[in-house]
Structures are given as C-alpha cells and as structure tokens.
Amino acid sequence: MSGPYSTRPVFLIGFMGAGKTSAGKALARRLNWKFFDLDDLIEQYEQASVAVIFSRVGESGFRQIESAVLRQLLEMNHQNSVIALGGGTFVQSQNRDLLSQAGAITVLLDAPVEELARRCEVEGGGRPLAQDKEKFNQLFASRREAYELARFRIQTAGKTVENVAAEIEELLMGLTPEAGETS
C-alpha cells in the first residue's frame, strides 16, 4: 500500500509485552511493507536465543550486540519497513542517536505495567528480564523516561492488535513523505 505518508522505516518501541512484534506484523501487512524484529535479527546474527545470549554475555554484552545489529539494519536503508525493537533498545542513548540520525519514525506502544506483566505471563517464558515481578516493575519505571522520547505514542491497553495497527497507520497518513512531519 502506498499513501501520502513517509516511506521511512517505522520503529516500534516499548516495554516487553507492549505488542511491538504483533502490532508490527499487522501494520506491515496493512501497508504491504516488510517487517523485522530486532531480537530475531540478533538471534540470527548470534545463532542463539536472546535468553542464551543474556546468559552467555550478560545484559551489557547483549546491548553491545543489539547496537551493532541495529546499526547494520539502519545501514541497509529499509524504507517501507516496520521494525520492532527490543524493550531495552531505545533506552540506550547510542541507539536513540542512531535512530535520530537515520530520521527514523519512532512510535511508543504504551500500556500500564499491570497489563504488560499479564501479557508476559500469558506468553510464557523466554523473557530473561520478566522472571521477577518486582524487578519487572522497577525495570518498567526505569525505562519510562527514555520511552517518552519517542516521536509518537499509541496506547495499546484494551485494544486488539489490528486496532493498534490501524491507529499507527492513521498516524502515518498524517505525515508528509519528505520530512515525516505531521501535516
């Protein structure tokens, strides 16, 4: 699908359980764009799951790998793409700088921490940072300030994946192709 909006890549950010991957896939289908999940790309690059990478190199090592893979992705100039970032990607200032320099459109998918915790429980394991509820809440609080730096924000609580994707598409339709500015 083409439209009056920018063709620059759209990066979905937010805490674990916000719906970045699900809404990203739905949005890409609606727009007939490509979809990438940064965690999937990291797993392909490292030939290991995120959980295994975390256990092998720790969070700081993982963040270095994440930044390197994000940089490679941005260098490939993925116009007409929707990219779901990991929950901690946008928190790292060097990653925000990379996205800003690339003129990326960043959209925060937001929901109350209780809703996010419930979604993560329903999805099951595989999230190394979601295992402890108290740490989960602390991590959510510590990331809020960085998340607020996203260009746009969509509330996902109580909405279907398709509704969230439609809201993002509507938001994009208000952008001009040249600058990605709201008209």
Secondary structure, 3 states (H helix, E strand, C coil): CCCCCCCCCEEEECCCCCCHHHHHHHHHHHHCCEEEEHHHHHHHHHCCCHHHHHHHHHHHHHHHHHHHHHHHHHHCCCCCEEEECCCCCCCCHHHHHHHHHCCCEEEEEECCHHHHHHHHHHHCCCCHHHCCHHHHHHHHHHHHHHHCCCCEEEECCCCCHHHHHHHHHHHHHCECCCCCCEC
